[in-house]
């Protein structure tokens, strides 16, 4: 961060994830020569990096036997915020997502958030949480999948309600099962999560461009959460939704106090 004077991007226009920008800080500098920052994440030049296993990015509670060998797995996600827009606000009034609020977390498309921009305080702003790895198979339904309610919610509350209302065993609501790999890919199902629904609720997508990927783990009763001051705490599944969303925003002026945060 000191060289950039900001936190790294949540993803860039080439689809490279935050992890591609912080490899030296997680003792993976040897992978840097295997990444060409001028090429898309899925360019063949990145095949070796995509397949690399980084132990730091794997949670021991998730065995993840479904991961293809070509994909290095990842259980950790960076916080985009409390909205549902995937990307930055469009400027064309004809765009279906025109008028949706910009991301209010700390990691999003081409983000360069500085510590002074986190006016809610680094102790009260989420940086990273976790998500289980998916089954990589749209022919079955599992809790790690990202579902498609086939609706177009206008607000986070509507997205949460519509996502929770579907029958997840109905395969017509399957959308994306390649969850949690490869770590190099900056995507809502591989390296980003949202503070729309409480921990361990369902993740859904509402194309084009509306998303609510939810923090999810195999830990009993909640998820681990890292805040922007580098502290780690456990957040219970029954955390007050207002508190969870307050943690998700960087400058909302909310007070983070209430049920479910340890």
C-alpha positions, -999 to +999 in steps of 0.1 A: +000+000+000+028+024+008+041+025-028+006+030-043-007+052-015-039+033-017-053-002-012-050-024-043-078-027-068-106-051-062-102-063-098-090-046-130-104-043-165-085-074-175-102-095-148-071-098-126-079-102-089-067-084-059-045-114-051-025-107-083-015-073-068-005-086-033+015-117-040+047-105-023+028-097+009+015-133+011+050-147+004+042-156-032+066-132-050+078-161-072+045-161-089+048-125-101+069-134-133+041-158-143+016-130-145+015-105-174-004-074-162-011-064-198-031-096-206-065-109-195-066-133-166-076-162-189-048-156-215-028-189-220+003-171-205-015-173-171-021-210-171+006-218-146-004-190-123-041-200-125-032-236-115-009-227-086-020-237-052-014-210-025-019-225+009-026-191+025-057-188+003-073-221+015-093-225+047-087-258+064-124-262+071-131-266+033-118-298+017-130-286-017-126-319-036-143-306-067-116-281-078-102-288-112-064-292-114-062-262-136-076-239-109-058-229-078-085-226-051-094-196-030-116-193+001-111-156+008-129-127-007-125-089-007-154-066+003-171-046-025-197-031-003-235-031+004-248-025-031-257-049-059-240-032-089-212-053-104-188-027-117-190+010-116-221+031-124-228+034-161-230+068-177-254+058-205-290+064-194-300+035-217-279+010-196-302-012-175-280-004-144-280+033-149-287+051-116-275+022-093-252+035-065-215+031-069-197+004-047-193+016-012-168-010+001-130-009-003-124-033-032-141-030-066-134-024-103-102-003-107-106+009-070-079+029-054-093+035-020-070+053+004-070+049+042-083+084+046-112+075+024-124+050+050-141+076+071-161+050+090-128+039+105-106+010+097-117-009+127-153-007+116-149-015+079-146-050+064-117-058+041-120-096+036-141-125+045-146-160+032-166-183+009-168-220+004-156-235-028-183-246-052-191-280-068-182-270-104-213-287-117-245-270-127-263-304-128-264-304-090-273-278-064-250-270-034-247-242-009-216-229-025-233-221-059-244-188-072-281-189-081-302-170-106-337-160-094-345-146-129-357-113-114-343-077-115-341-063-080-336-025-077-323-025-041-302-047-018-332-055+002-351-067-029-321-088-040-318-104-006-356-112-005-357-125-041-326-147-036-339-162-004-373-170-020-362-194-047-362-232-044-325-238-048-330-275-056-348-264-088-320-265-113-336-238-135-322-214-108-286-227-113-263-201-127-227-204-117-210-233-100-173-227-107-169-210-073-136-203-057-111-208-085-088-198-099-076-172-074-062-151-103-097-143-116-112-111-103-149-121-102-178-121-078-176-159-076-139-162-071-124-132-052-152-106-043-181-107-018-209-083-008-226-072+024-261-075+011-273-106+029-260-119+063-233-145+065-240-180+052-271-169+033-275-178-004-255-161-031-274-149-062-267-130-095-292-110-115-278-104-150-269-081-165-247-068-138-265-071-104-249-094-078-251-104-042-223-129-034-225-136+004-198-145+029-200-182+035-180-207+055-180-242+070-173-228+105-202-235+129-225-205+132-207-178+113-177-165+093-143-150+099-140-113+090-109-092+085-113-055+090-092-027+074-070-024+105-058-060+100-079-073+129-098-106+126-131-113+143-159-139+141-193-127+129-223-149+137-249-159+111-276-140+132-257-107+131-281-078+128-283-070+091-279-032+097-246-040+116-234-063+088-241-037+062-224-010+083-193-031+083-195-034+046-194+004+038-163+026+041-180+060+045-216+055+054-214+071+089-230+041+106-222+029+141-210-007+142-225-020+174-249-048+180-257-085+179-234-111+164-200-094+161-173-107+184 
